[in-house]
């Protein structure tokens, strides 16, 4: 193999040194006083975190009603960054349960400073709130009972399907129904637990939602192996944390914490904890390797919507 010239080796050494210097450079300081959210948090010594109650394995209650999950672990790192930035060592964390229907309004009206759940970053939502760096990518699919005649979205014609109200899955399903004139009856539920209970009751043929959340809902069944996630993904969803718009200082702190987890590789440790090992409440493993879209998101951290 031809060896690089002395000039080329010097150029490579200089480039490597430049990268090392940039990596070691401290993050630009945030002007806390200029950030409405950080100022509010500092003066009140409280940060309000929006969370979900049954979004396994992202944000849900454990047996002691403590919020746990992949999203919450990442959120905890953000809270630590906010403590450091504001100098509020005794910062109180107020946990606020949110739903698909009220999560945006609770961020907008100040009830929640940061929503750490399973919200998809959409261009339409960017008109209402700001989004952090993407921390997960999911595909929208179907949960059905094993042996069901429903194997893909084309099999839903004339059937009833449940999904969560106020989600992208509901919007996609309604659009699909209109475009294909599939005569699908769409039933909306308040959350994942309710949607899965409706599916288990036999009143609907399928439950449409993000594939990872369907896998999480399945773990709640008496026999999870009775249920299967099927179908061609109808969209890919970039999950991110929500915060109020027009507060670049607060967003810088949030993104900095998430980007730090990604660049250090710690995000992979957290991912393995929640997707490659048994998780509460039934100690069932998702056995879900990182998808190619997620690997791409981690290779180049960004806050871009997929649509």
C-alpha positions as CSV (number, residue, x, y, z in Angstrom):
1,X,0.0,0.0,0.0
2,X,1.3,3.4,-1.0
3,X,2.3,5.5,2.1
4,X,1.0,9.1,2.3
5,X,3.5,11.8,1.6
6,X,5.1,13.9,4.4
7,X,2.8,16.8,3.4
8,X,-0.3,14.6,3.6
9,X,0.8,13.1,6.9
10,X,1.3,16.6,8.3
11,X,-2.1,17.7,7.0
12,X,-3.7,14.7,8.7
13,X,-1.9,15.4,11.9
14,X,-3.0,19.1,11.9
15,X,-6.6,18.1,11.1
16,X,-6.6,15.6,14.0
17,X,-5.2,18.2,16.4
18,X,-7.8,20.7,15.3
19,X,-10.6,18.2,16.0
20,X,-9.1,17.4,19.4
21,X,-8.9,21.1,20.3
22,X,-12.5,21.7,19.2
23,X,-13.7,18.6,21.1
24,X,-11.9,19.9,24.3
25,X,-13.1,23.4,23.9
26,X,-15.7,24.3,26.6
27,X,-19.3,24.9,25.5
28,X,-20.2,28.5,25.0
29,X,-21.6,29.9,28.2
30,X,-25.4,30.5,28.4
31,X,-26.7,33.9,29.5
32,X,-29.2,32.7,32.1
33,X,-30.7,36.1,32.5
34,X,-31.5,36.3,28.8
35,X,-33.4,32.9,28.9
36,X,-37.0,33.2,30.1
37,X,-37.0,29.5,31.1
38,X,-33.7,29.4,32.8
39,X,-34.5,32.6,34.7
40,X,-37.8,31.2,35.8
41,X,-36.2,27.9,36.9
42,X,-33.4,29.8,38.8
43,X,-35.8,32.2,40.6
44,X,-38.2,29.4,41.6
45,X,-35.6,26.8,42.2
46,X,-37.9,24.4,40.4
47,X,-38.0,22.8,37.0
48,X,-41.3,21.2,35.8
49,X,-40.8,18.1,33.7
50,X,-43.6,16.6,31.6
51,X,-43.7,12.8,31.5
52,X,-45.9,10.0,30.3
53,X,-47.4,7.4,32.6
54,X,-47.4,4.2,30.4
55,X,-45.0,4.7,27.5
56,X,-42.8,1.7,28.1
57,X,-39.8,1.8,27.9
58,X,-39.5,5.5,27.5
59,X,-41.5,7.2,30.3
60,X,-43.7,5.3,32.7
61,X,-44.3,4.5,36.4
62,X,-42.5,1.7,38.2
63,X,-44.1,-0.2,41.1
64,X,-43.4,2.7,43.4
65,X,-45.0,5.3,41.1
66,X,-41.5,6.7,40.2
67,X,-41.1,7.8,36.6
68,X,-38.5,5.6,34.8
69,X,-37.5,4.9,31.2
70,X,-35.1,5.7,28.4
71,X,-36.5,9.2,28.0
72,X,-36.3,9.9,31.8
73,X,-32.7,8.7,32.0
74,X,-31.8,11.2,29.3
75,X,-34.0,13.9,30.9
76,X,-32.1,13.4,34.2
77,X,-28.9,14.3,32.4
78,X,-30.6,17.5,31.1
79,X,-31.8,18.4,34.6
80,X,-28.2,18.0,35.9
81,X,-27.0,20.4,33.1
82,X,-29.7,22.9,34.1
83,X,-28.6,22.7,37.8
84,X,-25.1,23.4,36.8
85,X,-26.0,26.2,34.4
86,X,-28.3,28.0,36.9
87,X,-26.2,27.3,40.0
88,X,-29.3,25.8,41.6
89,X,-27.8,22.8,43.4
90,X,-31.0,22.3,45.4
91,X,-33.2,22.4,42.3
92,X,-36.6,20.8,42.9
93,X,-38.0,18.6,40.1
94,X,-41.7,18.8,39.7
95,X,-43.0,15.9,37.6
96,X,-46.2,16.6,35.6
97,X,-48.0,13.8,33.8
98,X,-49.0,14.7,30.2
99,X,-51.0,13.0,27.5
100,X,-50.9,13.1,23.7
101,X,-53.7,15.6,23.7
102,X,-52.4,18.2,26.3
103,X,-48.6,18.0,26.1
104,X,-48.1,20.8,23.6
105,X,-50.5,23.2,25.4
106,X,-48.9,22.5,28.8
107,X,-45.5,23.4,27.4
108,X,-46.8,26.5,25.8
109,X,-48.6,27.8,28.9
110,X,-45.6,27.3,31.1
111,X,-47.0,24.4,33.2
112,X,-44.2,22.2,31.8
113,X,-40.6,23.6,31.2
114,X,-39.5,20.4,29.4
115,X,-41.5,17.5,28.0
116,X,-39.5,14.3,28.3
117,X,-41.8,11.7,26.7
118,X,-42.2,10.2,23.3
119,X,-43.2,13.2,21.1
120,X,-42.4,13.2,17.4
121,X,-40.7,16.3,16.0
122,X,-42.9,17.6,13.2
123,X,-42.6,20.7,11.1
124,X,-46.2,21.6,11.9
125,X,-45.5,21.3,15.6
126,X,-42.4,23.5,15.3
127,X,-44.8,26.4,14.8
128,X,-46.0,25.8,18.4
129,X,-42.9,24.6,20.3
130,X,-39.2,23.9,20.0
131,X,-37.6,20.5,19.8
132,X,-34.4,19.1,21.2
133,X,-31.8,16.9,19.4
134,X,-33.4,13.7,18.3
135,X,-32.9,10.9,20.8
136,X,-34.8,8.0,19.1
137,X,-36.3,7.0,15.7
138,X,-39.4,4.8,15.4
139,X,-41.6,3.5,12.6
140,X,-45.4,3.5,12.7
141,X,-46.8,-0.1,12.5
142,X,-49.6,-2.3,13.8
143,X,-50.0,-4.5,16.9
144,X,-52.3,-7.6,16.3
145,X,-53.1,-10.9,17.9
146,X,-51.0,-13.7,16.6
147,X,-53.0,-15.6,14.0
148,X,-54.9,-12.4,12.9
149,X,-55.6,-12.0,9.2
150,X,-54.1,-8.5,9.5
151,X,-50.5,-8.7,8.3
152,X,-50.1,-5.2,6.8
153,X,-52.1,-2.0,6.3
154,X,-53.8,-3.3,3.2
155,X,-55.6,-5.8,5.4
156,X,-57.4,-3.2,7.4
157,X,-60.1,-2.5,4.9
158,X,-63.6,-2.6,6.6
159,X,-62.0,-3.2,10.0
160,X,-61.8,-1.1,13.2
161,X,-58.4,0.2,14.4
162,X,-57.5,1.9,17.6
163,X,-54.7,4.5,18.0
164,X,-53.9,7.2,20.5
165,X,-55.7,10.5,20.1
166,X,-53.6,13.5,19.1
167,X,-50.7,11.4,17.6
168,X,-49.1,11.3,14.2
169,X,-50.4,7.7,13.9
170,X,-54.0,9.0,14.1
171,X,-53.3,11.6,11.4
172,X,-51.6,9.0,9.1
173,X,-54.4,6.5,9.6
174,X,-57.1,9.0,8.8
175,X,-55.1,10.1,5.7
176,X,-54.6,6.5,4.6
177,X,-58.3,5.8,5.1
178,X,-59.3,8.8,2.9
179,X,-56.8,8.1,0.2
180,X,-57.5,4.4,-0.1
181,X,-61.2,4.7,0.7
182,X,-60.6,1.7,2.9
183,X,-63.7,2.1,5.1
184,X,-61.6,1.8,8.3
185,X,-63.4,2.7,11.5
186,X,-60.9,4.6,13.6
187,X,-61.2,4.6,17.4
188,X,-59.1,7.0,19.4
189,X,-57.9,6.3,23.0
190,X,-56.3,8.5,25.6
191,X,-53.0,6.5,25.9
192,X,-51.1,3.3,25.1
193,X,-52.6,1.4,28.0
194,X,-56.2,2.2,27.0
195,X,-55.5,1.4,23.3
196,X,-54.0,-2.0,24.2
197,X,-56.9,-2.8,26.5
198,X,-59.3,-2.1,23.7
199,X,-57.3,-4.3,21.4
200,X,-57.2,-7.1,23.9
201,X,-61.0,-6.9,24.3
202,X,-61.5,-7.9,20.7
203,X,-63.4,-4.7,19.8
204,X,-60.7,-3.7,17.2
205,X,-58.6,-5.6,14.7
206,X,-55.3,-3.7,15.3
207,X,-53.6,-1.0,17.3
208,X,-51.6,1.5,15.2
209,X,-48.7,3.3,16.8
210,X,-44.9,3.6,16.8
211,X,-43.4,0.1,16.7
212,X,-41.3,0.5,19.8
213,X,-44.3,1.7,21.8
214,X,-46.4,-1.3,20.5
215,X,-43.7,-3.6,21.7
216,X,-43.8,-1.9,25.1
217,X,-47.6,-2.2,25.3
218,X,-47.3,-5.9,24.4
219,X,-45.2,-6.5,27.5
220,X,-48.3,-5.6,29.6
221,X,-50.3,-8.6,28.3
222,X,-50.7,-11.8,30.4
223,X,-48.9,-13.5,27.6
224,X,-46.9,-11.1,25.5
225,X,-46.1,-13.8,22.9
226,X,-49.8,-13.8,21.9
227,X,-49.2,-10.4,20.2
228,X,-47.2,-9.4,17.2
229,X,-46.0,-6.1,15.7
230,X,-46.6,-6.3,11.9
231,X,-46.9,-4.1,8.8
232,X,-44.7,-1.9,6.6
233,X,-43.7,1.3,8.5
234,X,-46.0,4.2,7.3
235,X,-43.6,6.8,8.6
236,X,-40.5,7.2,10.6
237,X,-40.8,9.3,13.8
238,X,-38.0,11.4,15.2
239,X,-38.5,11.6,19.0
240,X,-37.3,14.7,20.8
241,X,-38.0,16.7,24.0
242,X,-40.3,19.7,23.7
243,X,-39.8,23.1,25.2
244,X,-41.1,26.6,24.6
245,X,-40.2,28.5,21.4
246,X,-37.9,31.4,21.2
247,X,-35.6,30.5,24.1
248,X,-32.3,29.6,22.5
249,X,-30.4,29.7,25.8
250,X,-32.5,26.9,27.3
251,X,-32.5,24.9,24.1
252,X,-28.7,25.2,24.1
253,X,-28.5,23.6,27.6
254,X,-30.9,20.9,26.6
255,X,-29.2,20.1,23.3
256,X,-25.8,20.3,24.9
257,X,-26.7,17.6,27.4
258,X,-28.2,15.2,24.8
259,X,-25.4,15.8,22.3
260,X,-22.9,15.1,25.1
261,X,-24.5,11.7,25.8
262,X,-24.4,10.9,22.1
263,X,-20.9,12.0,21.4
264,X,-19.5,10.3,24.5
265,X,-21.2,7.0,23.6
266,X,-23.1,6.9,26.9
267,X,-26.3,7.0,24.9
268,X,-25.5,3.5,23.7
269,X,-25.2,2.3,27.3
270,X,-28.6,3.8,28.1
271,X,-30.0,2.3,24.9
272,X,-28.8,-1.2,25.9
273,X,-30.3,-0.8,29.4
274,X,-33.8,-0.2,28.0
275,X,-33.8,-2.1,24.7
276,X,-31.4,-5.0,25.1
277,X,-32.1,-6.1,28.7
278,X,-35.2,-7.0,30.7
279,X,-37.1,-4.0,31.8
280,X,-39.9,-3.5,34.4
281,X,-42.7,-4.2,35.0
282,X,-42.4,-7.8,33.8
283,X,-38.7,-8.0,33.2
284,X,-39.1,-8.7,29.5
285,X,-36.5,-7.6,27.0
286,X,-37.4,-5.8,23.8
287,X,-34.3,-7.3,22.1
288,X,-34.4,-4.3,19.8
289,X,-31.1,-3.4,18.0
290,X,-30.5,0.2,17.0
291,X,-32.1,0.8,13.6
292,X,-30.2,2.3,10.7
293,X,-32.2,5.6,10.9
294,X,-31.3,5.8,14.6
295,X,-27.6,5.1,14.0
296,X,-27.7,7.9,11.4
297,X,-29.3,10.2,13.9
298,X,-26.6,9.4,16.5
299,X,-23.8,9.8,13.9
300,X,-24.9,13.4,13.1
301,X,-27.0,14.8,16.0
302,X,-29.6,17.2,14.9
303,X,-33.1,18.6,15.7
304,X,-34.6,18.2,12.2
305,X,-38.1,16.8,11.6
306,X,-38.5,13.9,9.2
307,X,-41.4,15.7,7.4
